[in-house]
Amino acid sequence: MSFMDSSSFATLVAHHVAAVITRSGASILRASQLTGIPRMTLIRRLRFPSTSPFDVHELEMLARAFHVDIETLVSPVEEAALPVPDTHHGVTGERADHD
């Protein structure tokens, strides 16, 4: 098993989180509501993971809200390419910039 640097790992974790949100059909706003993670924090974590990575508590909240094992979010295995949710319109096209 090869190890990756922390920036690459944070980016991979953000990709996994985005994939889970996308597959659920939730918007960023809805993900925020389900997890209790502020919407702007989610946006920052997804857009800038190398400088603002998800913390363990946030990953736990995401795993619980989206009914996945936390290992799914931190797996070193790259999933099929899925787009990062649109942080302006959410993944379902819903306007997510209005709280």
N, C-alpha and C positions, 0 to 999 in steps of 0.2 A: 504494500500500500504506500503510495507516495503522499507526502504532506504538501499542503498548499499554504501560501502565506496568508496572514489574517485578512488582508484586503480581498484576496480572491475568495476566501471562505465566506466573508461577509456578503460579497456579491452573489455567491452561489446560494446562500441562505435567503437573500432577498428574492432571488429568482424562484426558489421553492415556495416562498410565501406568496408571491405573485401568482404562481401556478395554482395554488390551493384556492386563493380568492377568485381567480378567473374561472376555475372549474365549478365553483359553487354558484356562479352567476351573480355574486354580490358586488356592489359598488364599494368604493373606498369608504364612503359615508356609512354604508351598512356594516362594513367590516369594523369600522370604528365603534359603531353602536354595539355590535355584538361582543367586542373585546374589551371595551373601555379604554382603548388606546386612542388618544386624541388624533383626529383626522390629519392634522398637519404633521404630527409625528409619524404616522403611517406613510404619508407622502414623502417625507424626508428620508425615512428608512428605505423606501423602495427606490427613490431617485438617486440617493447618494450613500449607498451602503458602505463604501470604504471609509467615509468620514463620519457616518452616523449609523452604525450597525444596530440591528435588533439586539436587545438584551435578553437574558434568559427568562425573565418574568414576562416580557412581551411575547416571546415564543411560546411560553406555557399558555398564556391567554389565547393566542391564535390557535394553538392545537386544540384547546378545549372548545373554543367557539366553532371551529370548523370540523370537529370530530375526526381529527387525525392524530397519529402518534407524533410526539415531538421529534422523534427520529426522522420522520418524513421531511421535516423542515430543515434538519441539519445534515441530511445524508450527503456524503461526498459524491454520490452518483448524479450526474447531470441528467435531468429529465428532458423529454422532447421539448423543443423550443416553443415557449408560450410567451405572448407579449406581456409586458408589465401593464397592469391595469391603467387605463387612462385616468390620471389623477384629477382631471378637470371634469370629466363626464362619467366616471365610474366605468366598470367593465360592461354594464348593461346599457350604457348610453344615458343613464340618469345623471342629471346635474349634481355633482358631489361637492361643489364649492359653496353650497348654501347650507348652513347648519340649522 
